[in-house]
Amino acid sequence: MIHPKLPKIWYGGDYNPEQWGPEEWKEDHRMFKLAGIDVVTINVFSWALNQPDEHTYDFAWLDETMDRLHADGIGVVLATSTAAHPAWMAKRHPDVTRVDFYGRKRRFGGRHNSCPNSPTYRKYSGRIASRLAERYKDHPALLLWHVSNEYGGYCYCERCEAAFREWLQNRYRTLDAVNQAWNTRFWGHTFYDWDDIVLPSGLSEEGEGNVSAFQGISLDYRRFMSDSLLACYKIEAEAIREHSKDVPITTNLMGTYPELNYFDWAKEMDVISWDNYPSLNTPVSETAMVHDLMRGLKDGMPFLLMEQTPSQQNWQAYNSLKRPGVMRLWSYQAVARGADTVMFFQMRRSIGACEKFHGAVIEHAGHEHTRVFREVAELGKELQRLGDSLLDARSDAKVAILYDWENRWAVELSSGPTVELQYVREVHKYYDALFKLGIQADMISVEADYSRYDIVIAPVMYMVKPGVAKKLEAFTAAGGTFVTTFFSGIVNENDRVTTGGYPGELRPLLGIWAEEIDALPAGQYNQIVMKEPFGELDGSYDCEMLFDLIHAEGAEVLAEYGSDFYQGMPALTVHAYGKGKAYYVATSAAPGFLRPFLAKLCADQGVKPLVERLPDGVEAARRVKEGRSFLFLLNHNADLAAVDIGSGKRRDLLSGQILSGTVELPGRGVLILEEV
């Protein structure tokens, strides 16, 4: 349970009363009660209001707001307001603003314009976090601390350059080790003094779109920037903890956001929270995957859905409305996958600046007679009825997919073999196949405990970090099934190639070696041709993009390429290793191959779908708690779907009905079923 003061799924979101006045506040509270809103996030961007100059702090408005919300029974997620520094700070302390990728000094404006290594920013952000914690630590409305907001963006100033050199000294100790890690004898880049090292930017090693002449330095700069921003979070969190000992601390993450290593961040967060903003055409399995990734950041612990829109975004190219029922459906998708909150941005729609067309619970119309408000209020009533039944429920998945931000950086910084390779897309292909089979998967880090799973899948495991190959060998030898793919086992943590034949350190486990990698343009295909039936796999399947030319050295060849000069070479292999098996998919396979392939591996390990013969467009997920099992069925179709839930009796938590056999799920409908 996130906080015992509110033992139910939290319902609410970002609220900006400072943009309004007493008349609107009164209406807000009336409508909050109508909608069942019981939590709001405040003070996210109020630094300038709280601190009008270097020495003055004014919390009168915040005192009044906290008291008013508490009097109406509304809990508070209290932000530190540091996501946008005040204008006076940028004017008086130039070190606070960032320098961009092309060396241009930013002026005041926008948000996230603070240099993470600015002494000014770090000093004042820590001070205001401390003042807030000291003032509100015992306030009865306080439920959660919210540090800054949606951290991101890199800086390329001289202070960051100096800090990067210091970071490198701590990591490598000697320049010889840096030169070795980065392979600097290439292109005559050998460094003889720490001050020789300059940042990888548009003025040095990098170009637009993750293009780098030296991947080693670019990879380390991403690590350094993630650490630098994390240090800013820790400064505020530590300042809060000096005064507020027990209230949880978080910051809102952004799913697969590429710039920060969230597995590192999770170690410093009491609870994970994140902001979910899919587009109209985002695959529902991709959203599910990211929910599962957020759950996986802290070893399966429930997370907070901190933001979603009740209707539409303002910042996408096409800001489509959520169709009737979709807000409710996607809210329950988050709950199904581990969320213990349903929260929105924003409570009341702004009347100016860039978010005035971002959706809100209270629209510009200013009253409750809107479609969006009606849907919000209906969901609020359901969440009240659910009470604490789902809080702290966990996943019991037996399949895991490895996800690694540093591996993603290295893959996408790589100069070749193709511009088409996108790490998240390849991971999603495997997740999507399991999703459509109705088989639950956890998204985990390479540091996680693999032993709780029967199957571990590592798509495009280009980078093999120290100790990971041995962990995978131990997992497989103990009876696990391991799956990896093309472009795996190529480099170490410094992006240096492991010589002796790909897949490097994974070679003993996989029983293969690769000598070449072919790349074809988009729209050109080869084929995976099965040598004999493998479960439902039989015949030929399209494959694309990259094609490892491999040789078996102990592995059994299950399928071969169907065309080109490497026709007849292995495309799919399996290697018996101890009590388990290790599979290698040597190319980017089509969904028509992946679904029966993974179905066969799951069947071999006794991993069953949550629902047999899951209809297209229907999602299944399960949470378990204290011996109770909750099966979620979510119909992402506009039309009715029939689902066979088996002969056992189940109670729907939303309607109270007892169901069994084939049930009808309305378009956009949701069932939460508990065995009785």
TAVENKA-V850922 format. One line per field, one symbol per residue. ss: DSSP state (~ for helix, > for strand, _ for the rest). psi: psi as a letter, one per 20 degrees, with the letter a starting at -180 (. if undefined). burial: # if it has 24 or more other ideal C-beta (glycine too) atoms within 12 Angstrom, else .. A space follows every 50 residues. Layout:
ss=???
psi=???
burial=???
//
This chain:
ss=_________>>>>>__~~~__~~~~~~~~~~~~~~___>>>>____~~~~ _________~~~~~~~~~~~~___>>>>>_______~~~~~~_~~~>_>_ ____>________>____~~~~~~~~~~~~~~~~~~_____>>>>>____ _______~~~~~~~~~~~~~~~__~~~~~~~~___~~~_____~~~____ _____>>___>>__~~~~~~~~~~~~~~~~~~~~~~~~~~~_______>> _>>________~~~~~______>>>________~~~~~~~~~~~~~____ __>>>>>__________________~~~~~~~~~~~__>_>>>>___>__ ___________>________~~~~~~~~~~~~~~~~_______>____>> >>__~~~~~~~~~_________~~~~~~~~~~~~~~~___>>>>_____~ ~~__>>>>____>____~~~~~~~~~~___>>>>>_____>_____>___ _>_~~~~~~~_>>>>>>>>_____>>>>>>___>__>__>>>>>>>>>>> >>___>>>>>>________>>>>>>>>__>>>>>>_>>>_~~~~~~~~~~ ~~~~_____________>>>>>>>>__>>>>>>>>_____>>>>_____> >>_____>>__>>>>____>>>>>>_
psi=pgpihnmroqpcappmhiiaahghgghghghgghikpipqprkglkghhh niahippojghhggggggghhjkprpoorijjioqqhhghghnhihqrpa hjjppqaqrbrljppijphgggghhhghggggghhjhjpiiphqpopbpm qrpqqkrhhhgghgggghhhgigqhhhghggiliipkljppiqhihprqo aiieiqaqlkpphnhghhghhggghghghhhgghggghhghhhohipqpr qprlckpiiqnhhghhhiphqpqrpomqrhjpphhgggghghghhihlkj qqrpnhqrqifqriirhomqqpqpihggghghggghjipjqoqqorgppq iraijijpqqgorhhjrjlqgggghghghghghghhcjhipjqrqkqjpq pppoghgggggiipnriqiiooghghghggghgggiikpqqqorriiroi iiqhpppnplmgporpigghghgggghijrpppraqlqkgraijkpporj pqlciighhhkrqphroqpqqpiqqaqoophrqncippbqqqrrfqopor ppmhqpohqrqiraikpiqphpqpppociaqpqoojroqqhhghghghgg ggghjjoqqhpqlpqpipqpqpqqpliqpoppppojqirqqppojriqpq pohhiiqpqrbpqporpjrppoppp.
burial=###.##.#############...##.###.##..################ #.....#.#.##..##.###.#.#############..##..#.#####. #....#....########.##############.###.#.########## #######.###.###.##...#.....##.####......#.....#### #...##...#.##########################.###.##..#### ################.###########...################### #############.......##..########################## ....#..######....#.#.#########.###.#.############# ##############..##..##########################.#.# ..#############..##.###.###..###################.. ##############..####....#######..#..#..########### ##..########...#..#######.#..############.######## ##..#.#####..##.########...##########...#.###....# ####....#...#.##.#######..
//
